[in-house]
Amino acid sequence: MAKYQTRFQMMGTFIDLVVHHSNGEQLIQDVYRQLHQYAQRFTVNQADSELMRVNRHAGISPVRVQPDLFNLIKIAKTISEDLANPFNIAIGPLVKTWRIGFNDAKVPTPEEIATKLSLVDPKNIILNEHNHSVFLSQPHMEIDLGAIAKGFFADEVKKQLINAGVKHGFISLGGNVLTIGHSPNNANQAWNVGIQHPFAERGSIIRAVPLHGASMVTSGINERFFHSNGQRYHHLLNAKTGMPISTDIASLTIISKHSIDGEIWSTAGFLPSIIEALHYLNQQAGIEAIAVSNRGEVHVTQGLIDNGSAISYAK
């Protein structure tokens, strides 16, 4: 079977696609168009995007959106209302205040943080199932789908490729990996995916994970950060304090069937300690995790085995 692969930039990251299919070139072009449409509609970085229309009407009126965006917001709102974890799609005002990942990142004043904390309650996202409308009940609220959107995109791309007859494929949206079937080219018949070492140069792998039709998503304090007055501030924010999450976790990798679940739990599992995180994640059906501590130690959930170089499923 012919193999087609490509890499391109979109959504501020690199997209990698591998497709084993006789019509692979056309399928990759179709995926590019699909991702481009999602990027245009779901972003908070374009004033005229579908999501930003919702944000611009905060405190003013409900906004009707397409069913896929409505359903994604609905899923994210449900997870956000669970106070046991830090996942929160209403965190947009805090994200825009910190600006972590941009050249003008800064530490907000306590007064700025206090003002934004009043705007990040996900219960103030009002959904109307009948007409698929979204209403942010407080002025200046903002939904930010950065912690879930790429997982949704990857799952939709996989559906499109499988429907086109693809049995072997690899999708990476900036490190958010989703696989189709097994890899025909590797001896172990797996898509072997590395976990970035959080304290080493880009490309340094702390563990390898063989994937068969599964997803792997990593969040870490090394992804986006800045320094100010001798302090290091990462991009994973605590909506209760307005500050970066205080934790002994350096990176958290989720293995799951669907990429959207990996996105959710790689943020929702970022708890104050690895012990708490693993206990919490062991209770989530279909979720396995690899946590790297701020001392470089590797810990795994009950369904995984770590042999020191690679991670595998427990029998």
ABEGO torsion letter per residue (X at the ends): XBBBBBBBBBGGBBBBBBBBBAAAAAAAAAAAAAAAAAAAAABAABAABAAAAAAAABGABBBBBBAAAAAAAAAAAAAAABAABABBAAAAAAAAAAGBGBAABBBBBAAAAAAAAAAABAAABBBBAAAGBBBBABBGBBBBAAAAAAAAAAAAAAAAAAAAGBABBBBBBGGBBBBBEBBAABAAGBBBBBBBBAABBBGBBABBBBBBGBBBBBBBAAABBBBBGGBBBBABBBAAAGBBBBBABABBBBBBABAAAAAAAAAAABBABAAAAAAAAAABBGBBBBBBBAAGBBBBBAABBBAGABBBBBX
